Amino acid sequence: MDGSFFECVDAGSENCPCYLALTNDCMTCTRLKGLDYCDCRWAGVCIYNEFIWNGKQVKNLREDINARIVNRKSYHEVEVLVLKTDKYLVQRFKYPGTYIFVRNPEDRSIYDVPISIMDTDPGKGEIHIAVKTISAKTKKIIKAEESLIIRGPYRNGLLGLKNIKDALGGKMLVLAKSMGMAPAVKLVKYFDGHCEIDLMADMNRLRNDFAEEYLSGCHVNVQDMNFKDRKDLDIIKDLIKKKDYEKIVIFTSDKYISIFDALLKSIGYYKDYAVVNNFNMCCGEGVCGACSVKTEDGKVIKMCKCQMKGEEVAKRGQKNV
């Protein structure tokens, strides 16, 4: 993969090759970048070969699906919606970092909103999402009474996936603030019983019982925190020094990712950690350019698809602290 710190999360999946292959903008394959030689160092099935065998077309397009609303629960400005859809599709939503695009059936695709999967029930063919009312798009989603249009799965809601895929039998620290609790719930439930998990939760203005029922049956140590309070940050610092976690996952704004990065470095913790993906998402397919960022070596990458180290995200966030 040319030794850089990023890689395409869709590479080798059922959705590869994607739209970027059509315009010589593939993140992985040098042939599908318009070059006349192969130098991708990709260890999986040849992406260029898949493109040719598929008639030079996008493979397995993510299509709009009408999902029926079977339940909803309000937490003031946040609403948790349970959506009924295809059981096979729900199976593909089970991994941490998975998100979908959602809109009201009355609206056009410009109203699509990326929303993290909070929970899944493959047996019932149901997915759970949490929607916070912010502006036009989310207001329209909340107003939907019978169904919502969903599109997915998209896999890049977490950056640093490599660091948590093998989290079996070890110790994991999860730091979540406000709406970061929704994807944090998915992560905790996925690894429940496989590793020792401590969850430090700053609910901010959310109700304290938000996500409570989802975590009630999990083997997780939950502690309420205020990340603005220096005493609580010192508690977290002491806990990290005491337990020396193998895995740390941060579900906060980039500002707090930078704060926790500084906290980790202050106690000599230099292991890679995973963070929530806060980059602007619009199409999810790498086409629109809304999530494009320039790396330190001048490369332009698409953050709806590309993985990035938590430390690099922290550096970017520090510019805004």
Secondary structure, DSSP 4 states (H G I P E B T S, - for coil): -TT-S--BTTTTSTT-S-GGGGGT--SS-SGGGT-SS------SS-HHHHHHHTTSS-SS----EEEEEEEEEEETTEEEEEEE--HHHHHTT-STT-EEEEE-TTS-GGG-EEEEEEEEETTTTEEEEEEE--SHHHHHHHH-SSEEEEEEEE-TTEE-GGGTTT--SSEEEEEEEGGGHHHHHHHHHHHBTTBEEEEEEE-TTS-TTTTHHHHTTS-EEEEE--TT-HHHHHHHHHHHHHH--SEEEEES-HHHHHHHHHHHHHTT--S--EEE--S--SSSSS-S-TTEEE-TTS-EEETTTB---HHHHHHHHHTT-
